[in-house]
Amino acid sequence: YTINSVCNFRGQLLAGGVNDTGIDENVVFYSRIGHADLSTLFNGYGEDISGGFVPMPWEGTIYCVKPLGNGVMVYGDKGIALLKPGFVEPIPAFGVNKLFDFGIVSRSAVGGDEDVHIFVDTSNRVWRIDANYKLMMLDYSEYIEEVADDIVIARNPLNGDFYISNGADASYLLTPI
């Protein structure tokens, strides 16, 4: 298997963009609670059925799964969704809320932490989404076009600055709003 993105959310691993014959790349798998063994995602769960999977409400590939607030954002090439933990009697599960019908430009076109994410959509617009899932379009598409092919977004946790770069031609600094 190849996996585009893995994150830890409250003791469960979530994996998105799993690529192998017969597996759809728009499904997020989640591990059993407290287990870090990703093989359990694909090899059954025995009596512990707290692991599972959630298909995304769009076609295409998942590029990134990333915790935000009380959920996990799922960024794909053709859509963005929010996974919220809950229960489907008698087991814990994740509910999915489709947020947007547009996706991000690449796997590394999202950065941030549990408080805020910055991402670049397929039209090269920069967006900000906070832990309350309030979305703000910042745009900057006229600048982002030149770095969009190899874009990487990183956040400095000490001061909240975001760095948007392609590592070669251009880099941009986005300070907290």
Accessible surface in RSA format (square Angstrom, percent):
REM  Atomic radii and reference values for relative SASA: ProtOr
REM  Chains: A
REM  Algorithm: Lee & Richards
REM  Probe-radius: 1.40
REM  Slices: 20
REM RES _ NUM      All-atoms   Total-Side   Main-Chain    Non-polar    All polar
REM                ABS   REL    ABS   REL    ABS   REL    ABS   REL    ABS   REL
RES TYR A   1   141.84  66.2  74.72  42.5  67.13 174.7  50.35  37.8  91.49 112.8
RES THR A   2    91.51  65.1  86.61  87.8   4.89  11.7  82.65 111.0   8.86  13.4
RES ILE A   3    48.45  27.6  22.06  16.4  26.39  63.6  22.48  16.2  25.97  70.5
RES ASN A   4    37.74  26.0  25.07  24.2  12.67  30.5   0.00   0.0  37.73  36.5
RES SER A   5    17.26  14.6   9.66  12.9   7.60  17.5  10.31  22.0   6.95   9.7
RES VAL A   6    65.96  43.4  36.36  32.9  29.60  71.3  36.36  31.6  29.60  80.3
RES CYS A   7    15.20  11.5   8.25   9.2   6.95  16.3  15.20  38.5   0.00   0.0
RES ASN A   8    95.99  66.2  78.72  76.1  17.27  41.6  23.85  57.4  72.14  69.7
RES PHE A   9     9.80   4.9   8.36   5.2   1.44   3.7   9.30   5.6   0.50   1.4
RES ARG A  10   150.85  63.3 108.98  55.6  41.87  99.7  70.08  95.8  80.77  49.0
RES GLY A  11    37.63  46.4   0.00   N/A  37.63  46.4  29.08  79.8   8.55  19.1
RES GLN A  12    17.06   9.5  16.77  12.3   0.29   0.7   1.24   2.6  15.82  12.0
RES LEU A  13    31.63  17.6  31.48  22.5   0.15   0.4  31.48  22.1   0.15   0.4
RES LEU A  14     0.00   0.0   0.00   0.0   0.00   0.0   0.00   0.0   0.00   0.0
RES ALA A  15     0.00   0.0   0.00   0.0   0.00   0.0   0.00   0.0   0.00   0.0
RES GLY A  16     0.00   0.0   0.00   N/A   0.00   0.0   0.00   0.0   0.00   0.0
RES GLY A  17     0.65   0.8   0.00   N/A   0.65   0.8   0.00   0.0   0.65   1.4
RES VAL A  18     0.00   0.0   0.00   0.0   0.00   0.0   0.00   0.0   0.00   0.0
RES ASN A  19    76.04  52.4  70.09  67.7   5.95  14.3   3.55   8.5  72.49  70.1
RES ASP A  20    64.45  45.1  53.31  53.1  11.13  26.3   8.10  19.1  56.34  56.2
RES THR A  21   134.69  95.8 108.37 109.9  26.32  62.7  82.64 111.0  52.05  78.7
RES GLY A  22    84.22 103.9   0.00   N/A  84.22 103.9  42.08 115.5  42.14  94.4
RES ILE A  23    42.75  24.3  27.83  20.7  14.92  36.0  30.94  22.3  11.81  32.0
RES ASP A  24    78.79  55.2  66.34  66.0  12.45  29.4  28.73  67.6  50.06  49.9
RES GLU A  25    49.53  28.4  47.76  36.1   1.77   4.2   7.86  15.2  41.67  34.0
RES ASN A  26     7.34   5.1   7.34   7.1   0.00   0.0   0.00   0.0   7.34   7.1
RES VAL A  27    15.46  10.2  15.46  14.0   0.00   0.0  15.46  13.4   0.00   0.0
RES VAL A  28     0.00   0.0   0.00   0.0   0.00   0.0   0.00   0.0   0.00   0.0
RES PHE A  29    20.65  10.3  20.65  12.8   0.00   0.0  20.65  12.5   0.00   0.0
RES TYR A  30    11.89   5.6  11.89   6.8   0.00   0.0   0.84   0.6  11.05  13.6
RES SER A  31     0.00   0.0   0.00   0.0   0.00   0.0   0.00   0.0   0.00   0.0
RES ARG A  32    47.11  19.8  47.11  24.0   0.00   0.0   1.27   1.7  45.84  27.8
RES ILE A  33    87.70  49.9  77.92  58.1   9.77  23.6  77.92  56.1   9.77  26.5
RES GLY A  34    63.93  78.8   0.00   N/A  63.93  78.8  31.83  87.4  32.10  71.9
RES HIS A  35    68.00  37.2  62.65  43.5   5.35  13.7  45.00  46.4  23.00  26.8
RES ALA A  36    81.88  75.3  60.51  93.4  21.37  48.6  61.47  86.6  20.41  54.1
RES ASP A  37    76.44  53.5  67.96  67.6   8.48  20.0  29.61  69.7  46.83  46.7
RES LEU A  38    48.16  26.8  44.30  31.7   3.85   9.7  44.38  31.2   3.78  10.2
RES SER A  39    51.16  43.2  41.36  55.2   9.81  22.6  35.77  76.2  15.40  21.6
RES THR A  40    15.98  11.4  14.79  15.0   1.18   2.8  15.98  21.5   0.00   0.0
RES LEU A  41     5.82   3.2   0.00   0.0   5.82  14.6   0.00   0.0   5.82  15.7
RES PHE A  42    45.62  22.8  11.33   7.0  34.30  89.2  17.79  10.8  27.84  79.7
RES ASN A  43   113.16  78.0  77.77  75.2  35.39  85.2  31.74  76.4  81.43  78.7
RES GLY A  44    44.71  55.1   0.00   N/A  44.71  55.1  31.53  86.5  13.18  29.5
RES TYR A  45    49.03  22.9  36.25  20.6  12.79  33.3  38.77  29.1  10.26  12.7
RES GLY A  46    71.55  88.2   0.00   N/A  71.55  88.2  45.54 125.0  26.01  58.3
RES GLU A  47   178.99 102.8 147.02 111.2  31.98  76.1  66.98 129.6 112.01  91.4
RES ASP A  48    52.26  36.6  43.40  43.2   8.86  21.0  27.25  64.1  25.01  24.9
RES ILE A  49    84.42  48.0  81.99  61.1   2.43   5.9  81.99  59.0   2.43   6.6
RES SER A  50    10.43   8.8   9.74  13.0   0.69   1.6   9.31  19.8   1.12   1.6
RES GLY A  51     7.35   9.1   0.00   N/A   7.35   9.1   0.00   0.0   7.35  16.5
RES GLY A  52    10.28  12.7   0.00   N/A  10.28  12.7  10.28  28.2   0.00   0.0
RES PHE A  53   124.45  62.3 107.53  66.6  16.92  44.0 107.53  65.2  16.92  48.4
RES VAL A  54    11.89   7.8  11.10  10.0   0.79   1.9  11.89  10.3   0.00   0.0
RES PRO A  55    76.51  55.8  71.49  65.2   5.02  18.3  71.49  59.0   5.02  31.2
RES MET A  56    10.18   5.3   0.00   0.0  10.18  24.2   0.11   0.1  10.07  13.3
RES PRO A  57    56.19  40.9  27.32  24.9  28.87 104.9  44.03  36.3  12.16  75.6
RES TRP A  58    20.43   8.2   7.95   3.8  12.48  29.3  19.13  10.2   1.31   2.1
RES GLU A  59   135.00  77.5 130.84  99.0   4.17   9.9  60.11 116.3  74.89  61.1
RES GLY A  60    23.80  29.4   0.00   N/A  23.80  29.4  14.52  39.8   9.28  20.8
RES THR A  61    26.47  18.8  26.47  26.8   0.00   0.0   8.06  10.8  18.41  27.8
RES ILE A  62     0.00   0.0   0.00   0.0   0.00   0.0   0.00   0.0   0.00   0.0
RES TYR A  63    50.46  23.6  49.29  28.0   1.17   3.0  17.27  13.0  33.19  40.9
RES CYS A  64    14.34  10.8  14.34  16.0   0.00   0.0   0.44   1.1  13.90  15.0
RES VAL A  65     3.98   2.6   0.00   0.0   3.98   9.6   0.00   0.0   3.98  10.8
RES LYS A  66    50.21  24.5  50.16  30.8   0.06   0.1   4.71   4.2  45.50  48.5
RES PRO A  67    19.33  14.1  18.80  17.1   0.53   1.9  18.80  15.5   0.53   3.3
RES LEU A  68     0.00   0.0   0.00   0.0   0.00   0.0   0.00   0.0   0.00   0.0
RES GLY A  69    20.11  24.8   0.00   N/A  20.11  24.8  11.83  32.5   8.27  18.5
RES ASN A  70    88.44  61.0  87.82  84.9   0.62   1.5  10.82  26.0  77.62  75.0
RES GLY A  71     0.00   0.0   0.00   N/A   0.00   0.0   0.00   0.0   0.00   0.0
RES VAL A  72     0.00   0.0   0.00   0.0   0.00   0.0   0.00   0.0   0.00   0.0
RES MET A  73     0.00   0.0   0.00   0.0   0.00   0.0   0.00   0.0   0.00   0.0
RES VAL A  74     0.00   0.0   0.00   0.0   0.00   0.0   0.00   0.0   0.00   0.0
RES TYR A  75     0.00   0.0   0.00   0.0   0.00   0.0   0.00   0.0   0.00   0.0
RES GLY A  76     0.00   0.0   0.00   N/A   0.00   0.0   0.00   0.0   0.00   0.0
RES ASP A  77    34.93  24.5  28.03  27.9   6.90  16.3   9.80  23.1  25.14  25.1
RES LYS A  78   117.19  57.2 107.81  66.1   9.38  22.3  76.49  68.8  40.70  43.4
RES GLY A  79     0.00   0.0   0.00   N/A   0.00   0.0   0.00   0.0   0.00   0.0
RES ILE A  80     0.00   0.0   0.00   0.0   0.00   0.0   0.00   0.0   0.00   0.0
RES ALA A  81     0.00   0.0   0.00   0.0   0.00   0.0   0.00   0.0   0.00   0.0
RES LEU A  82     8.33   4.6   8.33   6.0   0.00   0.0   8.33   5.8   0.00   0.0
RES LEU A  83     0.00   0.0   0.00   0.0   0.00   0.0   0.00   0.0   0.00   0.0
RES LYS A  84    69.96  34.1  68.35  41.9   1.61   3.8  47.86  43.1  22.10  23.5
RES PRO A  85    56.55  41.2  35.05  31.9  21.50  78.1  35.05  28.9  21.50 133.6
RES GLY A  86    33.17  40.9   0.00   N/A  33.17  40.9  30.96  85.0   2.21   5.0
RES PHE A  87   154.59  77.3 120.87  74.9  33.72  87.7 120.87  73.3  33.72  96.5
RES VAL A  88    97.57  64.2  93.77  84.9   3.80   9.2  97.53  84.7   0.04   0.1
RES GLU A  89   151.92  87.2 127.55  96.5  24.37  58.0  66.87 129.3  85.04  69.4
RES PRO A  90   112.98  82.3  87.62  79.9  25.36  92.2  89.35  73.8  23.63 146.9
RES ILE A  91    44.70  25.4  44.59  33.2   0.11   0.3  44.70  32.2   0.00   0.0
RES PRO A  92    31.39  22.9  30.63  27.9   0.76   2.8  31.06  25.6   0.33   2.0
RES ALA A  93    13.64  12.5   9.94  15.3   3.69   8.4  11.16  15.7   2.48   6.6
RES PHE A  94    16.83   8.4   2.68   1.7  14.15  36.8   3.64   2.2  13.19  37.8
RES GLY A  95    40.71  50.2   0.00   N/A  40.71  50.2  37.16 102.0   3.54   7.9
RES VAL A  96    54.34  35.8  31.97  28.9  22.37  53.9  31.97  27.8  22.37  60.7
RES ASN A  97    76.37  52.7  72.32  69.9   4.06   9.8  15.99  38.5  60.38  58.4
RES LYS A  98   102.98  50.2  73.30  45.0  29.67  70.7  36.85  33.2  66.13  70.4
RES LEU A  99    56.71  31.6  31.90  22.8  24.81  62.4  34.47  24.2  22.24  59.9
RES PHE A 100    37.96  19.0  32.05  19.9   5.91  15.4  37.96  23.0   0.00   0.0
RES ASP A 101   110.93  77.7  84.52  84.1  26.41  62.5  36.30  85.4  74.63  74.4
RES PHE A 102    47.71  23.9  44.10  27.3   3.61   9.4  47.70  28.9   0.01   0.0
RES GLY A 103     0.67   0.8   0.00   N/A   0.67   0.8   0.00   0.0   0.67   1.5
RES ILE A 104     0.82   0.5   0.00   0.0   0.82   2.0   0.00   0.0   0.82   2.2
RES VAL A 105    43.74  28.8  26.17  23.7  17.57  42.3  26.91  23.4  16.83  45.7
RES SER A 106    26.37  22.3  24.67  32.9   1.71   3.9  25.88  55.1   0.50   0.7
RES ARG A 107   130.02  54.6 119.40  60.9  10.62  25.3  26.70  36.5 103.32  62.6
RES SER A 108    45.41  38.4  38.06  50.8   7.35  16.9  33.05  70.4  12.36  17.3
RES ALA A 109     0.00   0.0   0.00   0.0   0.00   0.0   0.00   0.0   0.00   0.0
RES VAL A 110    10.42   6.9   0.44   0.4   9.99  24.1   0.44   0.4   9.99  27.1
RES GLY A 111     3.78   4.7   0.00   N/A   3.78   4.7   3.78  10.4   0.00   0.0
RES GLY A 112    16.98  20.9   0.00   N/A  16.98  20.9   0.10   0.3  16.88  37.8
RES ASP A 113    50.51  35.4  42.73  42.5   7.78  18.4  39.16  92.2  11.35  11.3
RES GLU A 114   104.84  60.2 102.11  77.2   2.73   6.5  30.67  59.3  74.17  60.6
RES ASP A 115    93.91  65.8  89.51  89.1   4.40  10.4  20.24  47.6  73.68  73.5
RES VAL A 116     7.66   5.0   7.66   6.9   0.00   0.0   7.66   6.7   0.00   0.0
RES HIS A 117     0.00   0.0   0.00   0.0   0.00   0.0   0.00   0.0   0.00   0.0
RES ILE A 118     1.75   1.0   1.75   1.3   0.00   0.0   1.75   1.3   0.00   0.0
RES PHE A 119     0.00   0.0   0.00   0.0   0.00   0.0   0.00   0.0   0.00   0.0
RES VAL A 120     0.00   0.0   0.00   0.0   0.00   0.0   0.00   0.0   0.00   0.0
RES ASP A 121     0.24   0.2   0.24   0.2   0.00   0.0   0.24   0.6   0.00   0.0
RES THR A 122    73.57  52.3  48.69  49.4  24.88  59.3  31.75  42.6  41.82  63.2
RES SER A 123    66.13  55.9  47.97  64.0  18.15  41.8  23.22  49.5  42.90  60.1
RES ASN A 124    27.76  19.1  27.76  26.8   0.00   0.0   0.08   0.2  27.68  26.8
RES ARG A 125    69.64  29.2  69.64  35.5   0.00   0.0  15.18  20.7  54.46  33.0
RES VAL A 126     0.16   0.1   0.16   0.1   0.00   0.0   0.16   0.1   0.00   0.0
RES TRP A 127    26.48  10.6  26.48  12.8   0.00   0.0  26.48  14.1   0.00   0.0
RES ARG A 128    53.45  22.4  53.25  27.1   0.20   0.5   0.74   1.0  52.71  31.9
RES ILE A 129     0.72   0.4   0.72   0.5   0.00   0.0   0.72   0.5   0.00   0.0
RES ASP A 130    27.22  19.1  27.22  27.1   0.00   0.0   9.76  23.0  17.47  17.4
RES ALA A 131    33.06  30.4  26.52  40.9   6.53  14.9  26.52  37.4   6.53  17.3
RES ASN A 132   129.71  89.4 105.67 102.1  24.04  57.9  24.88  59.9 104.83 101.3
RES TYR A 133    50.76  23.7  30.56  17.4  20.20  52.6  30.57  23.0  20.19  24.9
RES LYS A 134   134.36  65.5 125.82  77.2   8.54  20.3  82.43  74.2  51.93  55.3
RES LEU A 135    51.12  28.5  24.70  17.7  26.42  66.4  24.70  17.3  26.42  71.1
RES MET A 136    67.89  35.2  63.58  42.1   4.31  10.3  56.48  48.0  11.41  15.1
RES MET A 137    93.69  48.5  67.42  44.6  26.27  62.5  66.60  56.6  27.09  35.9
RES LEU A 138    29.91  16.7  12.06   8.6  17.85  44.9  16.02  11.3  13.89  37.4
RES ASP A 139    50.47  35.3  50.47  50.2   0.00   0.0  13.59  32.0  36.87  36.8
RES TYR A 140    92.04  43.0  89.42  50.9   2.62   6.8  54.69  41.1  37.35  46.0
RES SER A 141    26.42  22.3  26.42  35.3   0.00   0.0   6.17  13.1  20.25  28.4
RES GLU A 142   109.76  63.0  89.47  67.7  20.29  48.3  54.24 104.9  55.51  45.3
RES TYR A 143   107.06  50.0 107.06  60.9   0.00   0.0  62.51  47.0  44.55  54.9
RES ILE A 144     2.89   1.6   2.89   2.2   0.00   0.0   2.89   2.1   0.00   0.0
RES GLU A 145   116.47  66.9  97.60  73.8  18.87  44.9  22.97  44.4  93.50  76.3
RES GLU A 146   104.82  60.2  77.90  58.9  26.91  64.1  37.95  73.4  66.87  54.6
RES VAL A 147     0.92   0.6   0.00   0.0   0.92   2.2   0.92   0.8   0.00   0.0
RES ALA A 148     6.10   5.6   5.55   8.6   0.55   1.3   5.57   7.8   0.53   1.4
RES ASP A 149   135.57  95.0 110.26 109.7  25.31  59.8  32.88  77.4 102.69 102.4
RES ASP A 150    97.69  68.4  86.17  85.8  11.52  27.2  23.14  54.5  74.55  74.3
RES ILE A 151     0.44   0.2   0.00   0.0   0.44   1.1   0.00   0.0   0.44   1.2
RES VAL A 152    79.08  52.0  77.81  70.4   1.27   3.0  77.81  67.6   1.27   3.4
RES ILE A 153    10.91   6.2   0.00   0.0  10.91  26.3   0.00   0.0  10.91  29.6
RES ALA A 154    51.60  47.4  47.10  72.7   4.50  10.2  51.59  72.6   0.01   0.0
RES ARG A 155    63.18  26.5  39.82  20.3  23.36  55.6   6.83   9.3  56.35  34.2
RES ASN A 156    40.97  28.3  36.12  34.9   4.85  11.7   9.05  21.8  31.92  30.9
RES PRO A 157   111.23  81.1  84.12  76.7  27.11  98.6  84.98  70.2  26.25 163.1
RES LEU A 158   170.91  95.2 136.10  97.4  34.80  87.5 138.71  97.4  32.19  86.6
RES ASN A 159    77.75  53.6  57.98  56.0  19.77  47.6  38.80  93.4  38.95  37.6
RES GLY A 160     7.10   8.8   0.00   N/A   7.10   8.8   5.13  14.1   1.97   4.4
RES ASP A 161    16.42  11.5  16.42  16.3   0.00   0.0   0.00   0.0  16.42  16.4
RES PHE A 162     8.61   4.3   8.61   5.3   0.00   0.0   8.61   5.2   0.00   0.0
RES TYR A 163    96.22  44.9  95.24  54.2   0.98   2.6  73.74  55.4  22.47  27.7
RES ILE A 164     5.14   2.9   5.14   3.8   0.00   0.0   5.14   3.7   0.00   0.0
RES SER A 165    20.73  17.5  20.73  27.7   0.00   0.0  18.23  38.8   2.50   3.5
RES ASN A 166    24.86  17.1  10.34  10.0  14.52  35.0   0.49   1.2  24.36  23.5
RES GLY A 167    73.25  90.3   0.00   N/A  73.25  90.3  38.20 104.8  35.05  78.5
RES ALA A 168    90.40  83.1  47.44  73.2  42.96  97.7  55.56  78.2  34.84  92.3
RES ASP A 169   119.21  83.5  82.41  82.0  36.81  87.0  24.49  57.6  94.73  94.5
RES ALA A 170    17.87  16.4   8.05  12.4   9.83  22.4  16.67  23.5   1.21   3.2
RES SER A 171    82.28  69.5  54.82  73.2  27.46  63.2  35.03  74.6  47.25  66.2
RES TYR A 172    63.49  29.6  57.61  32.8   5.88  15.3  56.30  42.3   7.19   8.9
RES LEU A 173   101.12  56.3  69.20  49.5  31.92  80.2  69.20  48.6  31.92  85.9
RES LEU A 174    21.68  12.1  21.09  15.1   0.59   1.5  21.67  15.2   0.01   0.0
RES THR A 175    74.73  53.1  69.22  70.2   5.51  13.1  39.82  53.5  34.91  52.8
RES PRO A 176    83.38  60.8  53.10  48.4  30.28 110.1  61.51  50.8  21.87 135.9
RES ILE A 177   115.35  65.6  55.81  41.6  59.54 143.5  83.38  60.0  31.97  86.7
END  Absolute sums over single chains surface
CHAIN  1 A     8715.5       6607.1       2108.4       4671.8       4043.7
END  Absolute sums over all chains
TOTAL          8715.5       6607.1       2108.4       4671.8       4043.7
